[in-house]
């Protein structure tokens, strides 16, 4: 009995597996510490198998793998790892906007003094940041955003990896994404920031006009109550924000590789 072994599909699978593993290590919620490494590796292998099937029907990564030398194969492994990390970092940066907005809310309202365990990231986060992170993850699965992110990643296999043009665009792209990250976080937290600003102004005027009231002794509780009311009123904006962030993450990561989504 003899077995035939096709080197091309195997090498293509290994390259796709490296890219998928690097991507899953950074993209939430797949990068959560609550997900076992074996499960993440199995998911990466499943994505790699799907990618190999996709590449077998279209020109791309698997075209020249049969003629790779050892040095060329190792260099392509590194290229795939870097490509997966870049795509994963941009996606994770955009999906962290809600958590950053929650942190801004906590800092201005006084809730930052209380931290709770975040089961998704496995870290201690302020209250509102943790709630926003859980809501973002829930909305991601409810609205099918996780499938859209995975579909965008599978589409990235139309490109072998980061080209010289992509590398030249990497700096401006990261600068644009970081700028959008801070701007979007401030926009989401803007209602609470505005309410806290007005509350502090009111406390200052009351303290100046009637110091015997000792308003500042009640300021901490009033700030927290006001922040919770405003956050509750603004929860209806979060589904639209998550949808916008997912669309931008998919569009920008594929645009960096020169692929139209």
N, C-alpha and C positions, 0 to 999 in steps of 0.2 A: 504494500500500500504506500502510495506516495502522496505528499501534500504539496500543493502549489502555494508559494508565498509571493505576493505582489508587494514589492518594496515601495512603489509609488504611493498607494493609498495609506500604507503604514506611516511613512514619513509625513504625509499630509496630515494624518490624524495626530501625530506627535506635535507638529507645529500648531495645529488648531487647538490642541489640548493645552499647550503652554499659554496661548493667548487667552483662552477661556478661563484658565485658572487664575491668571494675573488679574483679569477683569473682575471675576467673582470675589477676589480677595479685597476689593475696594468698593464695589457697588452695593449700597444698601437696598433692600434688607438682606441680601444674600451674604454680605460680609459680617453679619451679626455673629457675635461670639456664642450665641445660643445654638447656632447651627453647627453640628459636628463636622469635623474636617472630612470624614469619610463621605458624608452626604454631599458636601460641597465638591469633593473630588468626583463623585458620581454624577453630579449635575454638570460639571465641566466636561466629563467624558461624553455625556449625552449630547451636549452642545457641539463637541468636536465631531462626533459621528454625524450629526445633522449637517455640519459644515462640510465634511468630506463628501457626503452625498450631494450637497449643493455644488461643490467645486467640480465634481465629476461630470456635471452637465454644463459647465460654463468655464471659460478660460480664467485662470487666476493662480492661486497658490500652488495647485497640484501640477501645473504644467511642466515645471523643470525639476521637481523633487527627485525624479529618478536618476538624474545626473549629478546630484549634489556630492561634493567631496566632504570629508569629515569636518574640515575647517568651515566650509560653506554651510553645512548643516548646523554647526554650533552657532555661527554668526546669525543664521536665520532664526534659531531658537531665541537668541538674545533679542533680535528685532521683534519677534512676536510677543515676548514678555514686555518689552518697552511699549509696544503698541497697545497691549491690553491694559497696562498700568495707566497710560495717558488717557485712554477712553474711560477707564474706570474712575480716575481722579476727577475728570471733568463732570461726569455724571454724579458722583458722590458730592461734589462741591455744590452743584445746583440743588440736589435733593436735601442738602443741609440748611437751606435757606429758612425753612420753618423753625428749625431748632434754634438758629441764630436769632430769629425774630422773638422767639420765646425767651431767650436769654436777655435780650434788650428789655423786654417787658418785666422780667424778674428784677433786673438791676434798678430800674426806675421806681418800681412799686414796693420794694423791700422784701419781695419773696425770694430773693437770691440767698437769704440767710438759711432757708430750709431746702435741703436736697433730699431726693428720693432715688432709689435704685431704678435704673432704666433696663428692663429685661432685654431690650433689643440690642443696645450697644454694650451692655454689661458694665456701665459706668454710673457714677453718681451725678445726676443733673438737677438743676433747679426745677421747681414744680412746673411752671408754665412751659419751659423748654421740653421737659419730659412729656407733658400732655400733647404738645404740638407734634413731637416726634412720633408718638403712638398714633395720633390722628393721621399724620402723613402716611405712615405705613399702612394703616387700615384703608385709607382712601386709595392708596396705590393698588391694593389688591381688589377693592370693590369696583373701581372704575376700569380695571384692566390695564392700568399703567405699567404694571410689572411685565405684562406680555408685550406691550409696546416697546419697552426698554430692551427686552430680550430680542425682539424682532429687529430693532435697530442694530443691536450687536451682531446678529447673524448677517445683516446686510453689509456690515463692515468687512466681511470676508471677500467682497468684490475687489477689495484692495489688498495687495500682498502685505503691506505694512506702511509705516511712515516713510514717505518719499522725501527727497531733498526739498521739494516744495512744501510738504507738510511741516518739516522741521523749521523752515524759515517762517511759517505761519504760526508755529507753536507759541512763541513768545507773545505776539499780539493777541492770539486767541485766549491764552491764560489770563492776560491782563484784562481783556474784555469780560471774561467769566468772573474774575474776582470782583471787578467793578459792579457787574450785575448782581453778584452775590450780596454785597453790602447794600446796594440800592434797593433790591427786593426785600431784604430783611428789614430795612428801615421803613419801607412802604407798608409792609404787613403789620409792623409794630406801631405805625404812626398814630392810629386812634388812641392807643394806650399812652404813648409818649405825649400826645397833645393833652389828654385828660390829666396826666400827672403834672404837666407844666402848669395848667390852669389851677390845679389843686394846690400846688406849692405857692403860686402867686396869691391865691385866696388865703392860705395860711399866713403868709407874710403880712398881708394887709390886716387880717384880724389880730395878729400878734402886735402889730404896730398901733392899731387903733384901740384895742382892748387887751392889754397884756395880762390883766387879772384873770382872763378866761383860761389861760394856759392851754391854748389850742394845740400846741405842738405835742403835748402828752397824748392827745388822741389822734395825732396825724398818722402814726404808723398803722393803726387799725383802719382809719378812713381810707388811706391809700390802698391797702390791700382789698378792701371791700369795693372801692371804685374800680380797681384794676380787674377784679373778677367779673364785675358787671359789664365792663367794656369788652373784655375778652369773650364773654358769653355772647354778647351782641354781634361780635365780629366773626364768630365761628362759621357763619354762612358763607364767608368769603373764601374759606380754605379749599373747598373742592375746585373752584376755578383757579386758585393759585397753584395747586398741585398739578392740574392739567397743563397749565402754562409752563411749569418747570419741567415736566416730563417731555413736552413737545420741544422745548428749547434744548434739553439735554440730548435728545435723539438727533435733532437737526444739526447742532453744533459739532457733535462728535463725528457724524458722517461727513459734514462739511469740511472738517479738518483733513479727512482722507480723500476729499475730492469726489464724494459720492452724493448724489441727489437722493433724499429719502423718498 
